[in-house]
Amino acid sequence: MNLGLGYARPQRKGRPWFLIVGMSLLAAACQSRSREDLGREDGMLNRLAGDYYSARVRFYPVEATKKGHHEFDSELGSYSREDFERRLAWLHNFRQRLLGVDATNVSPSAYVEWLLLTSAVKGEIYDLAEVRSWKRSPLCYSRAIRDGLLSLLSSESLSSTETRALSSRLNQIPSFLEIARLNIEASDRLSIEEGILELDRCREIVEHLPAELEDSTPPRELAEIGQRSREAVRALRDFVAHLEVEVLPGATATHVLGAEALGRLL
């Protein structure tokens, strides 16, 4: 299939030999163990996966909304330095718990889940501790705002619950950007410039919200959304001005991970 990028996607020729051998060895190992052993380790892994998911949707509520889980639709997330430090500490502790699972003593499907979960945890640790996009790039915050609003506007007509969630997220934008102001430091110029452009797009979305909802929202709720929209627009403008005046002049030309950090990423 042509992807439109100047080359054709290669046809799959089967699974890589190392995956076939690895899964064959795992299957043989599982046959030598009792169902009781497999059930115990699989159960432990399932509980860990549940713990990881529950903690993740609490920390990334916008991501949860995008994936169709609506328990935290009224929240944007708490992104202070202390919050990221607590999340990172939790991830390190959780990784140790994962290492307590005997990966040679689980079913083949659970083994794949263990690999995916381990990779997700290591990747998030790397992002928070090494890349530190929450400290380096305004995109971390602009995308949370944009996705947090648009994920609630996917239907033609908002329910009363969705309207309250949207109003709540609008209300949190000023304090959310105050946290971003404290977190963001001079970084590479491209990241700051891209963040400014994205924040301007967020401002346009927020500005047009009252007009977009005028025909489908009761007057009282619409007035509240209008007030919170104006406050959010001011906060977005102030944050962009801060980036342009205080942060951008000290930004470097590029951001380079370096060989050691890139090796850890790979």
C-alpha positions, 0 to 999 in steps of 0.5 A: 500500500502506498502511503503517499510519502514517496515509497510503498509500504513493504509487504509483511513476510511473517513474524521475525525469527527471533519472535517466533523462537522466543514465543516457542520457547515461552510456550514450551516453558509454560507447558512445564508449569502447572496451571496454578502457577500460570494463574497466580502470575497472570493474576498478579500481572492483571492487578498491576495493569489495573493499578497502572491504568487507574493511576495514569487516567488520574494523572492524564485526565485529558488522555482518558477523555480522548480514549472514551473514559469519562470519569475525569472529564471535568479536569485538565490535570495537575502539572506542577513540578511536585506532581511530576516528581510524585508521578516519577517516584510512583513509576519507579516504584511500579517498575520494581513491582513489575520486576517481581512478576516472573515473566517466564511463568506467565501465559503467552498473552500475559507475557506480551502484556508484560512487555507492553506494560514494561515498555510503557513505564520505561518510556514515561520515566524517560520522558519525565526524567530525561526529555522533560517536555513539561519543563522544556516545551509549552506544547505539553500544556497547549495540547492538554488545553486543546485536546481537553476542550475538543475531546468534549466537543465531538458530538453535535449537541453537548449533554448537560454533563459535557457542558459542565465538564467543558465549563470546568476545564475552561475555568482551570485554564488560567491556573493551569497556565500559571503552573506552566509559567513556573515550569517552563525554562529557556529551551530550544527556540523551535519548541518555544515557537511551536508552543506559541503557535499552538497556544494561539490556536487554543486561544482561537478555539476558546474565543469561538466557543460561546458562539459555537454553543449558542444554539444548543446551550441554555442561557445560564450555562452559556453565560458562564461559559462566556465568562470563563472563556474570556478569562481563559483568553486573557490567560492565554494571551498573558502566557504567550506574552511571557514566552515571547518576552521572558523565555524566547530571547534566552532560547538556544538554536536547537535541542540535542539529546546527545548520544547517551540519552539517545541510546537510552531512548532506543 
